[in-house]
Amino acid sequence: MLASGCAPSHRYDNPPDVAPPEKNSAPVVTAAKPASDAYFRTESSDDWVKHNFVLQDRYARVLLVGEPRVETVRVAPPSLGPGSVGAKDHHVDATFATIQEAIDASKPGDLIAVQPGTYAGFVAGPIEGAGDGAYTFIRALGPPGSVVIDRPGLDKNWMFYLRTAHHIVVEGFHLKGAGTKKGPRAGIMLDGDFGRSGKLLRNVAIVGVLSTSHRTWGLHATDTRTVLIQDSAFSGSVEEHGLYASDGSDDWVIRRNVFFDNYACGLQINLDPLASLEETAKHVGMTGMRPMEESRKWAEELLARAVQTYGANNFPDGRGINFIIENNVSTNNGEKGGAAYNFAALSESLIQNNLAYNNDAGGLVLWDNYNPFDRALTDAPPKSPEEWVPERKPLFGSRDNLVRYNTFMNQPSPRAAIQTRNGSWGNRFLSNVAVHGRGPGLWITADSIDGTEAKGNIMGTIQLDEGARGMAKLAKLMPAAGSKIDVPYSAVVESLVAPSAEPWVVLDGGWWKPAPKRPRYSPKASAALFAPAGATPSVALDLSGRERPSDIPGAFAP
């Protein structure tokens, strides 16, 4: 698990005795699952991956990029990484000088294997016939960091650009930016381009990549569903975020990644109601829809028509549901502002086992991106439960999320460890450590307190604005038995093994590795502040993969 210090292995050494090269054959192709509004709901990211990424048993063909030109290549069978597990020799069916040439020649089920070297990026669109049992794999060969992408491909805005693509796995590349405000906007762009295509990008996995020093983002995504991001690192974005998922995207798993040294947020999930509805309104299916008005009435009208035209959740709707965000680390981000984990209009999702430390702004923010359709309501929130009627409730916000077993400790930040505001109600905060050096532990506004549950946490001060204090009886449970509230930052630090502002990972030889003085935010076994509650933990393993002996708050077991 990357977050515990084990970067994915990509060894392709030929052992003394090898089996004959496996003959490639066409996989059995099943029809792609039709888009629907029903997502696979689970608290297990492993089960989510098994359900949504139905891979073939073998590659249809092997397309080799780069030098030397060889007849066989040793590579693992289709998997979601690391790429060396169960490696076998495979016959090479064709060779190419560039990744783009191989993409253009590929068919469903192919492996595009890229030899060590430095390359331009690519643009990939949909491959006719791709689906369950017929994924395209784009995989770096050689040791980690030996395949470097240092310039864009056909589209100068992006290094890897997947446009309206589906059923693709990308693994093992270093996308190396220049560290300036010039050049491509991002290392990776995932784009449904709904305004022209009427579709969402889907069933794409990004595994074991390193994306560094890009102008704006390490990875950006718009108009997407069913995406996996795992075992990767996103660092050094000059203008904004490490990873930025946007525009009504749904159904993601983001696990075991590190976000560090980015100018704004580490992980930004902003489903952006304004940009989403603008994109949906562009599509020919919305012909005749009156021009955009920044009003609730217009947004409701467009959403109703789009659901009728495309089906629920099959268009950019300014909301994101069914994310699992777990076992990530976010550190040394936010000089520009923006939380380590900054989520707008994210709902019905699971946020667990994540660590944020030494960031300049918030730990976790749940809000609505201050969208114009709700602004009149969020600028004048209710002051009493009697005012909390349907027409006063914002359309967008981050709602009904389960936030548990996270550690948010940003010593330099004056902002809250957890913020929930702008129509973000019904969120549950269970068994977290949320203590900042100067800011409160939990800050809630009046339009976000309804149904809030806080239980079993170690927190700094809970801060309610004036309106929220008048709405407090709408909270489900706050504060609750078992919670330790108003805990100073210094008391938590004294209870941990070796907390510090040292890096979590460092870059070395074109890849990342655990920092030599990596901090330890696990509690001391003797720490009274972390005395076990005795209950069986809801999450069996902690961020580092250790078993939790009992219900102890935070991302780490003792």
MISE-833365 format. One record per residue (C-alpha): residue in one letter; x, y, z; residue number from 0. Coordinates in nm, 3 decimals, m for minus. Last residue first. Layout:
code, u, v, w, pos
A, X, Y, Z, NUM
...
***
This chain:
code, u, v, w, pos
P, m0.161, 0.239, 1.823, 557
A, m0.410, 0.224, 1.531, 556
F, m0.386, 0.495, 1.271, 555
A, m0.631, 0.712, 1.075, 554
G, m0.793, 0.862, 1.381, 553
P, m1.013, 0.760, 1.670, 552
I, m0.976, 0.423, 1.848, 551
D, m1.260, 0.170, 1.815, 550
S, m1.069, m0.147, 1.896, 549
P, m0.770, m0.362, 1.798, 548
R, m0.742, m0.195, 1.456, 547
E, m0.545, m0.422, 1.225, 546
R, m0.247, m0.264, 1.055, 545
G, m0.271, m0.169, 0.687, 544
S, m0.094, 0.167, 0.720, 543
L, m0.418, 0.365, 0.693, 542
D, m0.589, 0.149, 0.954, 541
L, m0.754, m0.189, 0.909, 540
A, m1.087, m0.325, 1.037, 539
V, m1.304, m0.019, 0.972, 538
S, m1.620, m0.007, 1.184, 537
P, m1.413, m0.073, 1.493, 536
T, m1.554, m0.319, 1.749, 535
A, m1.641, m0.123, 2.060, 534
G, m1.414, m0.103, 2.361, 533
A, m1.380, 0.275, 2.353, 532
P, m1.004, 0.243, 2.340, 531
A, m0.805, 0.506, 2.534, 530
F, m0.671, 0.756, 2.283, 529
L, m0.644, 1.050, 2.523, 528
A, m0.494, 0.812, 2.780, 527
A, m0.190, 0.756, 2.558, 526
S, m0.012, 0.438, 2.670, 525
A, m0.009, 0.265, 2.331, 524
K, 0.119, 0.587, 2.177, 523
P, m0.110, 0.714, 1.906, 522
S, m0.019, 0.682, 1.536, 521
Y, 0.078, 1.003, 1.362, 520
R, 0.428, 0.883, 1.279, 519
P, 0.631, 1.129, 1.077, 518
R, 0.852, 1.017, 0.786, 517
K, 1.215, 1.089, 0.868, 516
P, 1.369, 0.897, 0.575, 515
A, 1.076, 0.997, 0.349, 514
P, 0.908, 0.696, 0.194, 513
K, 0.988, 0.665, m0.178, 512
W, 0.893, 0.848, m0.494, 511
W, 1.008, 0.815, m0.853, 510
G, 1.246, 0.981, m1.099, 509
G, 1.560, 0.880, m0.914, 508
D, 1.438, 1.011, m0.581, 507
L, 1.129, 1.210, m0.495, 506
V, 1.040, 1.221, m0.128, 505
V, 0.743, 1.081, 0.060, 504
W, 0.560, 1.171, 0.381, 503
P, 0.755, 1.491, 0.428, 502
E, 0.859, 1.612, 0.776, 501
A, 0.612, 1.842, 0.954, 500
S, 0.620, 1.628, 1.268, 499
P, 0.432, 1.367, 1.471, 498
A, 0.642, 1.097, 1.639, 497
V, 0.445, 0.852, 1.854, 496
L, 0.132, 1.053, 1.926, 495
S, m0.015, 1.148, 2.265, 494
E, 0.199, 1.460, 2.313, 493
V, 0.083, 1.589, 1.974, 492
V, m0.280, 1.542, 2.079, 491
A, m0.232, 1.745, 2.395, 490
S, m0.047, 2.020, 2.205, 489
Y, m0.336, 2.061, 1.958, 488
P, m0.574, 2.142, 2.240, 487
V, m0.880, 1.919, 2.301, 486
D, m1.196, 2.126, 2.299, 485
I, m1.409, 1.814, 2.248, 484
K, m1.337, 1.450, 2.337, 483
S, m1.626, 1.251, 2.197, 482
G, m1.731, 0.930, 2.371, 481
A, m2.082, 1.050, 2.440, 480
A, m2.191, 1.290, 2.169, 479
P, m2.138, 1.650, 2.064, 478
M, m2.346, 1.669, 1.856, 477
L, m2.595, 1.397, 1.769, 476
K, m2.873, 1.431, 1.511, 475
A, m2.843, 1.804, 1.465, 474
L, m3.179, 1.978, 1.418, 473
K, m3.164, 2.107, 1.777, 472
A, m2.870, 2.326, 1.680, 471
M, m3.068, 2.553, 1.447, 470
G, m3.042, 2.869, 1.658, 469
R, m2.675, 2.799, 1.718, 468
A, m2.638, 2.748, 1.346, 467
G, m2.758, 3.101, 1.276, 466
E, m2.495, 3.258, 1.498, 465
D, m2.214, 3.049, 1.356, 464
L, m2.133, 2.721, 1.521, 463
Q, m1.781, 2.634, 1.635, 462
I, m1.688, 2.297, 1.778, 461
T, m1.354, 2.347, 1.954, 460
G, m1.075, 2.102, 1.885, 459
M, m1.162, 1.743, 1.826, 458
I, m1.101, 1.384, 1.930, 457
N, m1.406, 1.211, 1.787, 456
G, m1.633, 0.939, 1.925, 455
K, m1.951, 1.086, 1.778, 454
A, m2.049, 1.380, 1.562, 453
E, m2.380, 1.352, 1.376, 452
T, m2.523, 1.627, 1.157, 451
G, m2.889, 1.576, 1.065, 450
D, m2.957, 1.945, 0.999, 449
I, m2.643, 2.147, 1.076, 448
S, m2.559, 2.253, 0.722, 447
D, m2.778, 2.557, 0.652, 446
A, m2.689, 2.711, 0.988, 445
T, m2.312, 2.690, 0.938, 444
I, m2.077, 2.435, 1.088, 443
W, m1.713, 2.457, 1.204, 442
L, m1.539, 2.153, 1.350, 441
G, m1.197, 2.135, 1.517, 440
P, m1.146, 2.510, 1.549, 439
G, m0.843, 2.692, 1.403, 438
R, m0.508, 2.767, 1.566, 437
G, m0.297, 2.449, 1.579, 436
H, m0.564, 2.231, 1.427, 435
V, m0.738, 1.930, 1.579, 434
A, m0.963, 1.685, 1.395, 433
V, m0.893, 1.326, 1.503, 432
N, m1.185, 1.123, 1.371, 431
S, m1.394, 0.849, 1.532, 430
L, m1.725, 0.935, 1.360, 429
F, m1.830, 1.247, 1.170, 428
R, m2.167, 1.192, 1.000, 427
N, m2.296, 1.438, 0.739, 426
G, m2.669, 1.510, 0.707, 425
W, m2.630, 1.868, 0.587, 424
S, m2.403, 2.048, 0.342, 423
G, m2.614, 2.347, 0.230, 422
N, m2.338, 2.605, 0.219, 421
R, m2.125, 2.478, 0.511, 420
T, m1.928, 2.196, 0.666, 419
Q, m1.573, 2.272, 0.779, 418
I, m1.336, 2.019, 0.934, 417
A, m0.990, 2.100, 1.076, 416
A, m1.103, 2.460, 1.089, 415
R, m0.882, 2.738, 0.960, 414
P, m0.593, 2.911, 1.136, 413
S, m0.351, 2.657, 0.985, 412
P, 0.010, 2.616, 1.102, 411
Q, m0.050, 2.291, 1.296, 410
N, m0.249, 2.106, 1.032, 409
M, m0.373, 1.793, 1.206, 408
F, m0.660, 1.613, 1.027, 407
T, m0.661, 1.242, 1.112, 406
N, m0.940, 1.031, 0.962, 405
Y, m1.121, 0.736, 1.118, 404
R, m1.465, 0.831, 0.987, 403
V, m1.646, 1.069, 0.753, 402
L, m1.976, 0.927, 0.623, 401
N, m2.135, 1.164, 0.373, 400
D, m2.505, 1.253, 0.374, 399
R, m2.461, 1.585, 0.201, 398
S, m2.204, 1.806, 0.028, 397
G, m2.397, 2.101, m0.118, 396
F, m2.633, 2.180, m0.403, 395
L, m3.004, 2.255, m0.431, 394
P, m3.009, 2.486, m0.128, 393
K, m3.292, 2.450, 0.127, 392
R, m3.514, 2.756, 0.177, 391
E, m3.789, 2.628, m0.058, 390
P, m3.800, 2.303, 0.136, 389
V, m3.858, 2.466, 0.478, 388
W, m3.595, 2.541, 0.741, 387
E, m3.752, 2.865, 0.864, 386
E, m3.924, 2.689, 1.154, 385
P, m3.590, 2.537, 1.254, 384
S, m3.461, 2.886, 1.334, 383
K, m3.207, 3.130, 1.192, 382
P, m3.223, 3.025, 0.827, 381
P, m2.938, 3.110, 0.590, 380
A, m2.917, 3.447, 0.410, 379
D, m2.606, 3.429, 0.190, 378
T, m2.659, 3.053, 0.147, 377
L, m3.010, 3.111, 0.015, 376
A, m2.934, 3.390, m0.233, 375
R, m2.625, 3.200, m0.342, 374
D, m2.804, 2.877, m0.428, 373
F, m2.808, 2.899, m0.810, 372
P, m2.489, 3.108, m0.809, 371
N, m2.264, 2.830, m0.671, 370
Y, m2.057, 2.901, m0.361, 369
N, m1.839, 2.597, m0.439, 368
D, m2.104, 2.388, m0.256, 367
W, m1.943, 2.286, 0.077, 366
L, m1.763, 2.007, 0.266, 365
V, m1.411, 2.111, 0.370, 364
L, m1.156, 1.870, 0.517, 363
G, m0.819, 1.967, 0.667, 362
G, m0.825, 2.341, 0.621, 361
A, m0.543, 2.574, 0.517, 360
D, m0.162, 2.573, 0.530, 359
N, m0.110, 2.196, 0.529, 358
N, 0.129, 2.034, 0.778, 357
Y, m0.087, 1.724, 0.821, 356
A, m0.379, 1.554, 0.647, 355
L, m0.430, 1.179, 0.687, 354
N, m0.709, 0.965, 0.541, 353
N, m0.853, 0.647, 0.690, 352
Q, m1.210, 0.721, 0.576, 351
I, m1.426, 0.936, 0.349, 350
L, m1.734, 0.748, 0.224, 349
S, m1.984, 0.910, m0.013, 348
E, m2.354, 0.992, m0.027, 347
S, m2.274, 1.346, m0.139, 346
L, m1.999, 1.564, m0.288, 345
A, m2.128, 1.911, m0.386, 344
A, m1.789, 2.070, m0.312, 343
F, m1.500, 1.877, m0.156, 342
N, m1.163, 2.018, m0.048, 341
Y, m0.929, 1.762, 0.107, 340
A, m0.604, 1.937, 0.203, 339
A, m0.815, 2.251, 0.214, 338
G, m0.792, 2.551, m0.012, 337
G, m0.567, 2.852, 0.023, 336
K, m0.282, 2.967, m0.201, 335
E, m0.027, 2.809, 0.034, 334
G, m0.260, 2.511, 0.047, 333
N, m0.050, 2.195, 0.032, 332
N, 0.228, 2.064, 0.256, 331
T, 0.064, 1.726, 0.317, 330
S, m0.220, 1.508, 0.193, 329
V, m0.212, 1.134, 0.263, 328
N, m0.469, 0.888, 0.124, 327
N, m0.603, 0.568, 0.280, 326
E, m0.960, 0.625, 0.167, 325
I, m1.190, 0.823, m0.059, 324
I, m1.486, 0.610, m0.169, 323
F, m1.715, 0.813, m0.395, 322
N, m2.081, 0.724, m0.445, 321
I, m2.222, 1.062, m0.541, 320
G, m2.112, 1.381, m0.713, 319
R, m2.340, 1.674, m0.788, 318
G, m2.326, 1.952, m1.043, 317
D, m2.549, 1.761, m1.285, 316
P, m2.300, 1.670, m1.557, 315
F, m2.500, 1.403, m1.744, 314
N, m2.593, 1.039, m1.689, 313
N, m2.667, 1.077, m1.316, 312
A, m3.043, 1.044, m1.369, 311
G, m3.147, 0.964, m1.725, 310
Y, m3.038, 1.139, m2.043, 309
T, m3.344, 1.329, m2.170, 308
Q, m3.582, 1.313, m1.872, 307
V, m3.298, 1.373, m1.627, 306
A, m3.181, 1.661, m1.848, 305
R, m3.525, 1.824, m1.850, 304
A, m3.559, 1.815, m1.474, 303
L, m3.203, 1.939, m1.421, 302
L, m3.255, 2.228, m1.665, 301
E, m3.575, 2.346, m1.497, 300
E, m3.433, 2.315, m1.147, 299
A, m3.127, 2.516, m1.249, 298
W, m3.344, 2.788, m1.408, 297
K, m3.563, 2.821, m1.098, 296
R, m3.264, 2.834, m0.864, 295
S, m3.126, 3.133, m1.049, 294
E, m2.808, 3.223, m1.233, 293
E, m2.993, 3.234, m1.561, 292
M, m2.872, 3.030, m1.852, 291
P, m3.036, 3.075, m2.190, 290
R, m3.370, 2.901, m2.251, 289
M, m3.360, 2.534, m2.337, 288
G, m3.459, 2.494, m2.701, 287
T, m3.182, 2.250, m2.780, 286
M, m3.089, 2.061, m2.462, 285
G, m3.025, 1.734, m2.643, 284
V, m2.783, 1.921, m2.868, 283
H, m2.546, 1.952, m2.577, 282
K, m2.433, 2.296, m2.458, 281
A, m2.680, 2.305, m2.164, 280
T, m2.503, 2.006, m2.007, 279
E, m2.172, 2.193, m2.005, 278
E, m2.319, 2.509, m1.849, 277
L, m2.496, 2.290, m1.594, 276
S, m2.168, 2.133, m1.491, 275
A, m1.968, 2.459, m1.487, 274
L, m2.219, 2.620, m1.250, 273
P, m2.276, 2.316, m1.027, 272
D, m1.903, 2.260, m0.973, 271
L, m1.849, 1.894, m0.880, 270
N, m1.546, 2.016, m0.687, 269
I, m1.336, 1.725, m0.568, 268
Q, m0.999, 1.885, m0.488, 267
L, m0.729, 1.661, m0.343, 266
G, m0.410, 1.837, m0.230, 265
C, m0.556, 2.184, m0.253, 264
A, m0.372, 2.501, m0.357, 263
Y, 0.000, 2.541, m0.433, 262
N, 0.071, 2.167, m0.433, 261
D, 0.361, 2.031, m0.224, 260
F, 0.196, 1.695, m0.158, 259
F, m0.089, 1.465, m0.253, 258
V, m0.019, 1.097, m0.178, 257
N, m0.243, 0.815, m0.300, 256
R, m0.367, 0.493, m0.137, 255
R, m0.726, 0.524, m0.254, 254
I, m0.953, 0.734, m0.475, 253
V, m1.257, 0.527, m0.576, 252
W, m1.504, 0.706, m0.799, 251
D, m1.877, 0.682, m0.865, 250
D, m1.984, 1.022, m0.992, 249
S, m1.851, 1.326, m1.181, 248
G, m2.082, 1.628, m1.195, 247
D, m1.827, 1.874, m1.322, 246
S, m1.495, 1.818, m1.143, 245
A, m1.223, 1.591, m1.013, 244
Y, m0.903, 1.785, m0.935, 243
L, m0.583, 1.612, m0.827, 242
G, m0.272, 1.792, m0.703, 241
H, m0.436, 2.132, m0.704, 240
E, m0.370, 2.489, m0.818, 239
E, m0.116, 2.721, m0.978, 238
V, 0.221, 2.545, m0.963, 237
S, 0.116, 2.184, m0.906, 236
G, 0.410, 2.035, m0.717, 235
S, 0.293, 1.683, m0.645, 234
F, 0.046, 1.410, m0.732, 233
A, 0.145, 1.060, m0.622, 232
S, m0.021, 0.731, m0.718, 231
D, m0.125, 0.402, m0.557, 230
Q, m0.485, 0.438, m0.674, 229
I, m0.724, 0.641, m0.889, 228
L, m1.030, 0.444, m1.004, 227
V, m1.305, 0.600, m1.217, 226
T, m1.670, 0.496, m1.245, 225
R, m1.822, 0.816, m1.385, 224
T, m1.685, 1.120, m1.565, 223
D, m1.786, 1.462, m1.698, 222
T, m1.466, 1.646, m1.601, 221
A, m1.131, 1.522, m1.470, 220
H, m0.797, 1.688, m1.391, 219
L, m0.474, 1.521, m1.286, 218
G, m0.147, 1.676, m1.167, 217
W, m0.312, 2.014, m1.194, 216
T, m0.232, 2.374, m1.295, 215
R, 0.115, 2.420, m1.446, 214
H, 0.245, 2.074, m1.372, 213
S, 0.526, 1.996, m1.130, 212
T, 0.479, 1.623, m1.082, 211
S, 0.251, 1.335, m1.179, 210
L, 0.371, 0.996, m1.056, 209
V, 0.159, 0.703, m1.166, 208
G, 0.080, 0.376, m0.990, 207
V, m0.269, 0.319, m1.124, 206
I, m0.510, 0.536, m1.323, 205
A, m0.825, 0.334, m1.391, 204
V, m1.096, 0.427, m1.642, 203
N, m1.443, 0.275, m1.643, 202
R, m1.622, 0.586, m1.763, 201
L, m1.600, 0.910, m1.964, 200
L, m1.949, 1.058, m1.971, 199
K, m2.153, 1.095, m2.288, 198
G, m2.349, 1.359, m2.483, 197
S, m2.043, 1.391, m2.704, 196
R, m2.027, 1.764, m2.773, 195
G, m2.130, 1.925, m2.445, 194
F, m2.039, 1.603, m2.264, 193
D, m1.666, 1.630, m2.322, 192
G, m1.632, 1.311, m2.115, 191
D, m1.288, 1.422, m2.008, 190
L, m1.006, 1.262, m1.812, 189
M, m0.697, 1.486, m1.831, 188
I, m0.358, 1.370, m1.707, 187
G, m0.035, 1.566, m1.654, 186
A, m0.213, 1.898, m1.645, 185
R, m0.224, 2.249, m1.796, 184
P, 0.051, 2.184, m2.048, 183
G, 0.339, 2.434, m2.080, 182
K, 0.397, 2.760, m1.900, 181
K, 0.328, 2.855, m1.539, 180
T, 0.645, 2.673, m1.433, 179
G, 0.742, 2.342, m1.268, 178
A, 0.837, 2.183, m1.601, 177
G, 0.604, 1.888, m1.574, 176
K, 0.700, 1.522, m1.552, 175
L, 0.435, 1.258, m1.604, 174
H, 0.607, 0.953, m1.456, 173
F, 0.428, 0.645, m1.584, 172
G, 0.336, 0.317, m1.410, 171
E, m0.016, 0.229, m1.513, 170
V, m0.304, 0.337, m1.735, 169
V, m0.614, 0.113, m1.747, 168
I, m0.881, 0.179, m2.011, 167
H, m1.246, 0.071, m2.034, 166
H, m1.382, 0.406, m2.154, 165
A, m1.273, 0.711, m2.349, 164
T, m1.480, 1.025, m2.407, 163
R, m1.144, 1.208, m2.419, 162
L, m0.845, 1.054, m2.240, 161
Y, m0.568, 1.315, m2.261, 160
F, m0.225, 1.219, m2.126, 159
M, 0.017, 1.513, m2.150, 158
W, m0.245, 1.785, m2.156, 157
N, m0.304, 2.134, m2.293, 156
K, m0.095, 2.082, m2.609, 155
D, m0.339, 1.833, m2.756, 154
L, m0.157, 1.604, m2.999, 153
G, 0.089, 1.486, m2.736, 152
P, 0.219, 1.683, m2.445, 151
R, 0.575, 1.687, m2.313, 150
D, 0.784, 1.519, m2.042, 149
I, 0.638, 1.168, m2.023, 148
V, 0.892, 0.951, m1.844, 147
V, 0.921, 0.572, m1.847, 146
S, 1.202, 0.468, m1.611, 145
G, 1.034, 0.602, m1.299, 144
P, 0.959, 0.265, m1.143, 143
P, 1.174, m0.010, m1.293, 142
G, 1.099, m0.131, m1.647, 141
L, 0.780, m0.124, m1.848, 140
A, 0.508, 0.142, m1.846, 139
R, 0.156, 0.018, m1.915, 138
I, m0.129, 0.131, m2.134, 137
F, m0.393, m0.140, m2.097, 136
T, m0.705, m0.147, m2.316, 135
Y, m0.994, m0.332, m2.154, 134
A, m1.192, m0.609, m2.322, 133
G, m1.353, m0.837, m2.063, 132
D, m1.615, m0.574, m1.982, 131
G, m1.613, m0.318, m2.260, 130
A, m1.423, m0.199, m2.565, 129
G, m1.595, m0.272, m2.897, 128
E, m1.511, 0.061, m3.061, 127
I, m1.222, 0.230, m2.886, 126
P, m1.327, 0.561, m2.734, 125
G, m1.074, 0.844, m2.757, 124
A, m0.709, 0.853, m2.661, 123
V, m0.478, 1.156, m2.693, 122
F, m0.111, 1.098, m2.626, 121
G, 0.199, 1.208, m2.437, 120
A, 0.549, 1.265, m2.571, 119
Y, 0.818, 1.023, m2.465, 118
T, 1.128, 0.965, m2.254, 117
G, 1.268, 0.615, m2.215, 116
P, 1.196, 0.273, m2.070, 115
Q, 0.983, 0.059, m2.306, 114
V, 0.608, 0.122, m2.330, 113
A, 0.368, m0.173, m2.342, 112
I, 0.034, m0.107, m2.512, 111
L, m0.170, m0.412, m2.414, 110
D, m0.471, m0.483, m2.632, 109
G, m0.817, m0.597, m2.518, 108
P, m1.016, m0.376, m2.753, 107
K, m0.814, m0.265, m3.057, 106
S, m0.506, m0.048, m3.086, 105
A, m0.356, 0.110, m3.397, 104
D, m0.422, 0.473, m3.299, 103
I, m0.305, 0.406, m2.942, 102
A, 0.017, 0.250, m3.074, 101
E, 0.088, 0.552, m3.293, 100
Q, 0.014, 0.784, m3.001, 99
I, 0.257, 0.597, m2.776, 98
T, 0.537, 0.667, m3.020, 97
A, 0.796, 0.467, m3.215, 96
F, 0.579, 0.162, m3.269, 95
T, 0.612, m0.216, m3.263, 94
A, 0.363, m0.491, m3.348, 93
D, 0.253, m0.835, m3.225, 92
V, 0.501, m0.880, m2.941, 91
H, 0.477, m1.231, m2.797, 90
H, 0.425, m1.241, m2.422, 89
D, 0.661, m1.362, m2.151, 88
K, 0.490, m1.394, m1.814, 87
A, 0.459, m1.174, m1.505, 86
G, 0.253, m1.303, m1.213, 85
V, 0.262, m0.969, m1.033, 84
S, 0.492, m0.726, m1.214, 83
G, 0.241, m0.453, m1.301, 82
P, 0.133, m0.354, m0.953, 81
G, m0.132, m0.326, m1.056, 80
L, m0.495, m0.322, m1.170, 79
S, m0.458, m0.653, m1.345, 78
P, m0.432, m0.789, m1.697, 77
P, m0.155, m1.050, m1.709, 76
A, 0.187, m0.937, m1.594, 75
V, 0.465, m0.843, m1.833, 74
R, 0.772, m0.995, m1.990, 73
V, 0.812, m0.878, m2.347, 72
T, 0.883, m1.091, m2.650, 71
E, 1.007, m1.027, m3.003, 70
V, 1.218, m0.724, m2.915, 69
R, 1.255, m0.374, m3.058, 68
P, 1.487, m0.194, m2.817, 67
E, 1.354, 0.066, m2.817, 66
G, 1.013, 0.231, m2.803, 65
V, 0.649, 0.125, m2.797, 64
L, 0.538, m0.239, m2.804, 63
L, 0.185, m0.345, m2.901, 62
V, 0.086, m0.673, m2.736, 61
R, m0.232, m0.833, m2.868, 60
A, m0.562, m0.968, m2.733, 59
Y, m0.429, m0.955, m2.379, 58
R, m0.521, m1.225, m2.133, 57
D, m0.778, m1.306, m1.864, 56
Q, m1.002, m1.008, m1.948, 55
L, m1.090, m0.751, m1.684, 54
V, m1.425, m0.682, m1.517, 53
F, m1.358, m0.345, m1.352, 52
N, m1.683, m0.234, m1.189, 51
H, m1.766, m0.523, m0.958, 50
K, m1.414, m0.622, m0.863, 49
V, m1.319, m0.257, m0.805, 48
W, m1.622, m0.190, m0.584, 47
D, m1.555, m0.506, m0.384, 46
D, m1.201, m0.391, m0.316, 45
S, m1.328, m0.043, m0.226, 44
S, m1.543, m0.199, 0.044, 43
E, m1.813, 0.030, 0.190, 42
T, m2.051, m0.074, m0.088, 41
R, m2.304, 0.068, m0.330, 40
F, m2.276, m0.041, m0.693, 39
Y, m2.425, 0.249, m0.882, 38
A, m2.773, 0.269, m1.033, 37
D, m2.840, 0.572, m1.255, 36
S, m2.776, 0.374, m1.568, 35
A, m2.522, 0.355, m1.846, 34
P, m2.542, 0.029, m2.031, 33
K, m2.285, m0.229, m1.928, 32
A, m2.050, m0.292, m2.215, 31
A, m2.136, m0.603, m2.410, 30
T, m1.912, m0.898, m2.347, 29
V, m1.590, m0.953, m2.533, 28
V, m1.414, m1.288, m2.497, 27
P, m1.051, m1.202, m2.525, 26
A, m0.863, m1.225, m2.853, 25
S, m0.554, m1.437, m2.827, 24
N, m0.196, m1.372, m2.733, 23
K, 0.035, m1.668, m2.724, 22
E, 0.222, m1.688, m2.398, 21
P, 0.595, m1.684, m2.447, 20
P, 0.754, m2.016, m2.354, 19
A, 0.808, m2.050, m1.978, 18
V, 1.112, m1.890, m1.827, 17
D, 1.418, m2.034, m1.661, 16
P, 1.701, m1.799, m1.572, 15
P, 1.460, m1.524, m1.466, 14
N, 1.391, m1.233, m1.704, 13
D, 1.366, m0.912, m1.505, 12
Y, 1.042, m0.721, m1.554, 11
R, 1.022, m0.529, m1.227, 10
H, 0.745, m0.272, m1.190, 9
S, 0.689, m0.259, m0.814, 8
P, 0.429, m0.032, m0.663, 7
A, 0.554, 0.201, m0.388, 6
C, 0.545, 0.056, m0.040, 5
G, 0.544, 0.330, 0.220, 4
S, 0.224, 0.296, 0.417, 3
A, 0.038, 0.527, 0.183, 2
L, 0.158, 0.325, m0.112, 1
M, 0.000, 0.000, 0.000, 0
***
